[in-house]
């Protein structure tokens, strides 16, 4: 049976999810809502769906679930409103920029027992998932160290920085989730350093554009995260996991995977330019997983609890930078 979905937010990430829904044989986008009427009209025309208000979607009996891609400061309220009516939710990260608000939202979702899935799409990237599956299969033995490299091709505009919540809540939060996903145990300490090396205006707005983070588990496993808002060579996304029996890595991906060798040396095409193309398969796979959960009545993963956990690590990293010390995660909880 085809699941009828409504999309809240017709911006950049909303368009990505609309494309993923369009490719799924058991899902149909039936409505879109956006405060920007022009954006809503464009997406509705492209997908042949209706334009409805959020209230109309909330009160409709023709919608099976909603995809929330609105500004971050609306996420928690929308999650609560829709789950209170028993409408399943897929929501982009983060739940909220305020950890306590995110926790209270998660508590309400737990109480009303309506499915909520968080948009940590990188878990569904076929390359990163293959790393996870190889670890679970024991291919490299016990995990000892993980290195995650995540660098954007360029810094976002000041208008975005002002509302993003900062590099740890906005960018590194994906890497915090991936670290938990791969480590298989919770993180106990966070040590972070951050600087402004790309754009002075980012610093003037109270944020950072370059960060290095070390996460440690109770058993002593390490994860090192390297972030930058500037990578002149493209969207840099790599993972390496070192274990007791060997290592496994997922290298950068390219739109075309070829290598040319001639008298000048070896050359390969550029990397993907940003997340919209690099993680196209991941976005499709996460929507497919959400549809499966709706059909089977299973608990979605990543869950809203995973969202709280990643945001907690972001808060710990920010505190580590501000106070110049290692933070025990228990201090944040």
BATORFI-415783 format. One record per residue (C-alpha): residue in one letter; x, y, z; residue number from 1. Coordinates in pm, whole numbers, plus 32768, in hexadecimal, padded with zeros to 4 digits. Example, Ala and Ser with C-alpha at 12.3 -4.5 7.8 and 13.67 -1.06 7.14 Angstrom:
% BATORFI-415783
{rec "a" {84CE 7E3E 830C} 1}
{rec "s" {8557 7F96 82CA} 2}
//
This chain:
% BATORFI-415783
{rec "x" {8000 8000 8000} 1}
{rec "x" {808A 8155 7F9E} 2}
{rec "x" {80DA 8238 80C3} 3}
{rec "x" {805E 839C 8099} 4}
{rec "x" {8162 8496 8112} 5}
{rec "x" {8158 860B 8153} 6}
{rec "x" {8291 86E0 8143} 7}
{rec "x" {82BA 8806 822F} 8}
{rec "x" {83C0 88E9 8196} 9}
{rec "x" {8409 8913 8023} 10}
{rec "x" {856F 898F 803F} 11}
{rec "x" {86B5 88E7 7FDC} 12}
{rec "x" {8697 87B1 80B7} 13}
{rec "x" {8520 879E 8079} 14}
{rec "x" {8562 877E 7F04} 15}
{rec "x" {865A 8664 7F48} 16}
{rec "x" {8556 85A3 800F} 17}
{rec "x" {844A 85E7 7F0A} 18}
{rec "x" {852E 8547 7E08} 19}
{rec "x" {8567 8419 7EEB} 20}
{rec "x" {83F0 83EF 7F1E} 21}
{rec "x" {83B6 8403 7DA5} 22}
{rec "x" {849F 82DA 7D6B} 23}
{rec "x" {83F5 81F8 7E6D} 24}
{rec "x" {82E9 8113 7DDE} 25}
{rec "x" {821E 8108 7F21} 26}
{rec "x" {8226 827A 7F7B} 27}
{rec "x" {8178 83AA 7EEB} 28}
{rec "x" {81A4 8517 7F41} 29}
{rec "x" {8041 859C 7F5D} 30}
{rec "x" {8076 86EF 8003} 31}
{rec "x" {817B 87F8 8046} 32}
{rec "x" {8178 891E 8138} 33}
{rec "x" {8269 8A42 8141} 34}
{rec "x" {8254 8BA9 81BB} 35}
{rec "x" {82F9 8C09 8071} 36}
{rec "x" {81D7 8BE0 7F80} 37}
{rec "x" {82B7 8BF6 7E4F} 38}
{rec "x" {838C 8AD2 7EC9} 39}
{rec "x" {8254 8A09 7F1D} 40}
{rec "x" {81BF 8A4B 7DC5} 41}
{rec "x" {82FE 89E2 7D13} 42}
{rec "x" {8319 889B 7DD3} 43}
{rec "x" {81A4 8851 7DB4} 44}
{rec "x" {81B8 8883 7C3D} 45}
{rec "x" {82E8 87A3 7C20} 46}
{rec "x" {824E 868A 7CED} 47}
{rec "x" {80DD 86B7 7C95} 48}
{rec "x" {8074 86D7 7E01} 49}
{rec "x" {7F93 87CA 7EBA} 50}
{rec "x" {7FFC 8901 7F78} 51}
{rec "x" {7F66 88F4 80D5} 52}
{rec "x" {7FA5 89AE 8219} 53}
{rec "x" {8043 88F7 833D} 54}
{rec "x" {7EF6 8900 83F3} 55}
{rec "x" {7E45 8869 82C5} 56}
{rec "x" {7F46 8753 82B6} 57}
{rec "x" {7F26 8718 842C} 58}
{rec "x" {7DAD 86F1 8411} 59}
{rec "x" {7DA4 8629 82D0} 60}
{rec "x" {7D3C 84BB 82CD} 61}
{rec "x" {7DE6 848F 817B} 62}
{rec "x" {7F4D 8499 81FC} 63}
{rec "x" {8009 8373 8296} 64}
{rec "x" {8147 8425 830A} 65}
{rec "x" {8204 856E 82F2} 66}
{rec "x" {8367 85CB 8290} 67}
{rec "x" {83E0 86FD 8353} 68}
{rec "x" {84DF 87D6 829D} 69}
{rec "x" {8482 8926 8333} 70}
{rec "x" {8575 8A0C 83F0} 71}
{rec "x" {8611 896A 8522} 72}
{rec "x" {855B 8A46 861B} 73}
{rec "x" {8410 89AD 85A9} 74}
{rec "x" {8473 883D 85BB} 75}
{rec "x" {841C 87EC 8725} 76}
{rec "x" {82C7 8897 8719} 77}
{rec "x" {8269 87ED 85D3} 78}
{rec "x" {82DC 8697 8650} 79}
{rec "x" {8204 86C1 8785} 80}
{rec "x" {80D2 873C 86C6} 81}
{rec "x" {80D1 8622 85CA} 82}
{rec "x" {812D 8506 86B4} 83}
{rec "x" {8020 857A 87A8} 84}
{rec "x" {7F27 8526 8696} 85}
{rec "x" {7FCE 83D8 8652} 86}
{rec "x" {806C 8446 8509} 87}
{rec "x" {81C7 83AD 84CF} 88}
{rec "x" {82E1 84A4 8491} 89}
{rec "x" {8429 84A9 83D6} 90}
{rec "x" {84E9 85DF 8444} 91}
{rec "x" {862E 8675 83D1} 92}
{rec "x" {8738 86A7 84DA} 93}
{rec "x" {8755 873F 85D8} 94}
{rec "x" {861E 871E 86AF} 95}
{rec "x" {8666 8879 873A} 96}
{rec "x" {8795 8951 877E} 97}
{rec "x" {874B 8948 88F3} 98}
{rec "x" {879E 87FA 8995} 99}
{rec "x" {8697 8814 8AA5} 100}
{rec "x" {858C 8862 89A4} 101}
{rec "x" {85FB 8735 88D8} 102}
{rec "x" {85E8 8656 8A0B} 103}
{rec "x" {8489 86CA 8A62} 104}
{rec "x" {841B 8689 88FC} 105}
{rec "x" {84B0 852B 8909} 106}
{rec "x" {83FA 84E7 8A50} 107}
{rec "x" {82AC 8549 89B6} 108}
{rec "x" {82EC 846C 8887} 109}
{rec "x" {8340 8348 896A} 110}
{rec "x" {8200 837D 8A2E} 111}
{rec "x" {8118 8387 8900} 112}
{rec "x" {81D0 8269 8852} 113}
{rec "x" {81B4 82F8 86F2} 114}
{rec "x" {82D9 82A2 860A} 115}
{rec "x" {83DE 83B3 85D4} 116}
{rec "x" {8511 8388 84FA} 117}
{rec "x" {8633 8480 84F7} 118}
{rec "x" {86E2 84E3 83B5} 119}
{rec "x" {8843 8464 83EF} 120}
{rec "x" {885E 83FD 8285} 121}
{rec "x" {89CA 8391 828C} 122}
{rec "x" {896D 824E 833D} 123}
{rec "x" {88C5 81ED 81F6} 124}
{rec "x" {89E2 8245 810B} 125}
{rec "x" {8A39 80F6 8066} 126}
{rec "x" {8BAE 8129 809F} 127}
{rec "x" {8B95 818B 820E} 128}
{rec "x" {8A8F 807E 824C} 129}
{rec "x" {8B7C 7F7C 81B6} 130}
{rec "x" {8C82 7FEB 82B4} 131}
{rec "x" {8B84 7FBF 83CD} 132}
{rec "x" {8B1A 7E69 834C} 133}
{rec "x" {8C83 7DF3 832F} 134}
{rec "x" {8CC4 7E5A 8497} 135}
{rec "x" {8B8C 7DA2 850C} 136}
{rec "x" {8BFD 7C6E 844D} 137}
{rec "x" {8D4A 7C6F 8509} 138}
{rec "x" {8E1C 7CAC 83D0} 139}
{rec "x" {8F16 7D8C 8485} 140}
{rec "x" {8EF1 7D06 85E6} 141}
{rec "x" {8EB2 7DEE 870B} 142}
{rec "x" {8EA5 7F62 86B7} 143}
{rec "x" {8FC6 802B 8740} 144}
{rec "x" {8FCA 8178 8685} 145}
{rec "x" {8EED 822F 858B} 146}
{rec "x" {8F42 835D 84B5} 147}
{rec "x" {8E27 8427 8418} 148}
{rec "x" {8E7B 853B 8320} 149}
{rec "x" {8D61 8627 82BF} 150}
{rec "x" {8DB2 876B 820B} 151}
{rec "x" {8CC5 884A 814B} 152}
{rec "x" {8D30 88E1 7FFE} 153}
{rec "x" {8CE7 8A3F 8080} 154}
{rec "x" {8C5A 8AFE 81A6} 155}
{rec "x" {8AE5 8B4D 81B0} 156}
{rec "x" {8A71 8CB8 819F} 157}
{rec "x" {8A5E 8D8B 82DD} 158}
{rec "x" {88E1 8D77 82DB} 159}
{rec "x" {88FA 8BFF 8301} 160}
{rec "x" {8A0B 8C0D 840A} 161}
{rec "x" {892F 8CF0 84DF} 162}
{rec "x" {881B 8BEA 84FF} 163}
{rec "x" {88E4 8AA7 84DD} 164}
{rec "x" {8939 8A78 864A} 165}
{rec "x" {8AAC 8A6C 85FA} 166}
{rec "x" {8B92 8971 8557} 167}
{rec "x" {8B67 8861 8661} 168}
{rec "x" {89E9 8862 865F} 169}
{rec "x" {89CE 8895 84E8} 170}
{rec "x" {8AF1 87DC 8444} 171}
{rec "x" {8BA7 86FF 853C} 172}
{rec "x" {8A5D 8673 85BD} 173}
{rec "x" {8A5C 8588 8491} 174}
{rec "x" {8BB6 850D 84F2} 175}
{rec "x" {8B4F 84E2 865E} 176}
{rec "x" {8A35 8401 85EB} 177}
{rec "x" {8B1B 833F 8503} 178}
{rec "x" {8C15 8310 861E} 179}
{rec "x" {8B05 8278 86FC} 180}
{rec "x" {8A89 81A6 85D8} 181}
{rec "x" {8BE2 8110 859A} 182}
{rec "x" {8C70 80FB 86FA} 183}
{rec "x" {8B54 8027 877C} 184}
{rec "x" {8B6E 80BE 88D8} 185}
{rec "x" {8B24 820E 8970} 186}
{rec "x" {8C25 8324 8981} 187}
{rec "x" {8C9A 838B 8ADA} 188}
{rec "x" {8D83 84B3 8A9A} 189}
{rec "x" {8DA2 85C6 8994} 190}
{rec "x" {8ED7 869B 8952} 191}
{rec "x" {8EB9 87A9 8848} 192}
{rec "x" {8F83 88C0 87AD} 193}
{rec "x" {8EEF 89BE 86BE} 194}
{rec "x" {8F6E 8AEB 85FC} 195}
{rec "x" {8F0E 8BEE 84F8} 196}
{rec "x" {8FF4 8BB0 83D1} 197}
{rec "x" {8F0B 8BD1 82A6} 198}
{rec "x" {8E36 8D09 82D1} 199}
{rec "x" {8E68 8E11 83E2} 200}
{rec "x" {8CF6 8E6C 83CF} 201}
{rec "x" {8CA1 8D11 8454} 202}
{rec "x" {8D69 8D64 858A} 203}
{rec "x" {8CBF 8EB6 85A8} 204}
{rec "x" {8B74 8DFA 85B3} 205}
{rec "x" {8BF2 8D26 86D4} 206}
{rec "x" {8C32 8BE8 8612} 207}
{rec "x" {8D5C 8B1C 8594} 208}
{rec "x" {8DB2 8A94 843D} 209}
{rec "x" {8EC1 8995 8494} 210}
{rec "x" {8EA9 888C 85A3} 211}
{rec "x" {8F56 8755 8624} 212}
{rec "x" {8EAB 8672 871F} 213}
{rec "x" {8F17 853B 87DE} 214}
{rec "x" {8E05 8459 8867} 215}
{rec "x" {8E56 8345 895E} 216}
{rec "x" {8D7C 8226 89D9} 217}
{rec "x" {8D84 8186 8B30} 218}
{rec "x" {8E55 8066 8AA8} 219}
{rec "x" {8F55 8159 8A15} 220}
{rec "x" {8EF4 8150 88A7} 221}
{rec "x" {8F3C 8295 87EE} 222}
{rec "x" {8E93 8351 86D4} 223}
{rec "x" {8F42 847C 8637} 224}
{rec "x" {8E6B 856F 856E} 225}
{rec "x" {8EFD 8674 8480} 226}
{rec "x" {8E17 8789 8405} 227}
{rec "x" {8E4E 88B5 8326} 228}
{rec "x" {8D68 89A6 8272} 229}
{rec "x" {8E61 89B4 8152} 230}
{rec "x" {8EDE 88A2 806D} 231}
{rec "x" {8F4B 8935 7F20} 232}
{rec "x" {8F50 87DA 7E81} 233}
{rec "x" {8DE0 8784 7EC2} 234}
{rec "x" {8CFF 86E7 7FC9} 235}
{rec "x" {8DEF 861A 809F} 236}
{rec "x" {8D44 84F1 8147} 237}
{rec "x" {8E1C 83D0 81C6} 238}
{rec "x" {8E1E 82CD 82DA} 239}
{rec "x" {8F2B 81E0 8355} 240}
{rec "x" {8EF9 80E0 8469} 241}
{rec "x" {9024 802E 8504} 242}
{rec "x" {8FE9 7EE9 85BD} 243}
{rec "x" {90A5 7DD0 8667} 244}
{rec "x" {90A9 7CFD 8528} 245}
{rec "x" {90CC 7E0C 8421} 246}
{rec "x" {9027 7F45 839B} 247}
{rec "x" {8F12 7FB1 82B1} 248}
{rec "x" {8EDD 80FB 8202} 249}
{rec "x" {8DE0 81B1 812A} 250}
{rec "x" {8E88 82A4 803D} 251}
{rec "x" {8E05 83DB 7F91} 252}
{rec "x" {8D07 83A8 7E7D} 253}
{rec "x" {8CF8 844A 7D27} 254}
{rec "x" {8BDC 8476 7C30} 255}
{rec "x" {8CB6 83B5 7B3A} 256}
{rec "x" {8DB2 82B9 7BC1} 257}
{rec "x" {8EC3 82AB 7ABA} 258}
{rec "x" {903A 82E4 7ABA} 259}
{rec "x" {9103 8365 7994} 260}
{rec "x" {9274 830F 7977} 261}
{rec "x" {9357 83B7 7878} 262}
{rec "x" {94A5 8462 785C} 263}
{rec "x" {943E 8570 7955} 264}
{rec "x" {93E1 8473 7A63} 265}
{rec "x" {929F 83EC 7AF8} 266}
{rec "x" {9162 84BF 7B0B} 267}
{rec "x" {9000 8481 7B84} 268}
{rec "x" {8EBF 854F 7B65} 269}
{rec "x" {8E5E 8642 7C7C} 270}
{rec "x" {8DA1 85D7 7DB2} 271}
{rec "x" {8C2E 8617 7DDC} 272}
{rec "x" {8BF4 8789 7E14} 273}
{rec "x" {8B0F 8765 7F46} 274}
{rec "x" {8A20 8687 8009} 275}
{rec "x" {88FD 869E 7F11} 276}
{rec "x" {89B6 85BF 7E19} 277}
{rec "x" {8AAE 850A 7EFE} 278}
{rec "x" {899B 8479 7FD8} 279}
{rec "x" {888C 844B 7ED2} 280}
{rec "x" {8880 82D1 7F0C} 281}
{rec "x" {887E 8307 8085} 282}
{rec "x" {8750 83EC 8077} 283}
{rec "x" {8692 82F0 7FA4} 284}
{rec "x" {86F0 81D3 8090} 285}
{rec "x" {8687 828C 81CB} 286}
{rec "x" {8532 82E2 8139} 287}
{rec "x" {850E 8175 80D1} 288}
{rec "x" {855F 810C 8236} 289}
{rec "x" {845C 8200 82BE} 290}
{rec "x" {8355 816D 81D4} 291}
{rec "x" {83B5 800E 8246} 292}
{rec "x" {8385 8078 83B1} 293}
{rec "x" {822E 8105 8362} 294}
{rec "x" {81C7 7FC5 82B4} 295}
{rec "x" {8253 7ED7 83B7} 296}
{rec "x" {8204 7FA2 84ED} 297}
{rec "x" {8372 7F8B 8556} 298}
{rec "x" {8439 808C 861D} 299}
{rec "x" {84F5 817B 8537} 300}
{rec "x" {866D 81A2 854E} 301}
{rec "x" {870E 829C 8573} 302}
{rec "x" {8614 82F0 8682} 303}
{rec "x" {85C9 8432 8737} 304}
{rec "x" {86A2 83A8 8851} 305}
{rec "x" {87C6 839A 875D} 306}
{rec "x" {877F 8506 8710} 307}
{rec "x" {879A 8563 887F} 308}
{rec "x" {88DE 849B 88A2} 309}
{rec "x" {8982 854B 877A} 310}
{rec "x" {8915 86A2 87F6} 311}
{rec "x" {89A1 864E 894F} 312}
{rec "x" {8AF5 860B 88B1} 313}
{rec "x" {8ADD 8755 87F4} 314}
{rec "x" {8AA2 880C 893D} 315}
{rec "x" {8BC8 8758 89DA} 316}
{rec "x" {8CAB 87B9 88B9} 317}
{rec "x" {8C47 8926 88D0} 318}
{rec "x" {8C85 8929 8A48} 319}
{rec "x" {8DD7 8881 8A12} 320}
{rec "x" {8E3F 8997 8923} 321}
{rec "x" {8DC3 8AAB 8A07} 322}
{rec "x" {8E66 8A20 8B42} 323}
{rec "x" {8F9A 8983 8AA4} 324}
{rec "x" {8F6D 882F 8B48} 325}
{rec "x" {8EEB 86D1 8B16} 326}
{rec "x" {8D77 86B6 8B62} 327}
{rec "x" {8CD5 8584 8BFB} 328}
{rec "x" {8B8C 854A 8B48} 329}
{rec "x" {8AEA 8517 8C9B} 330}
{rec "x" {8B23 868B 8CDE} 331}
{rec "x" {8A33 86DF 8BC3} 332}
{rec "x" {8923 85E1 8C0C} 333}
//
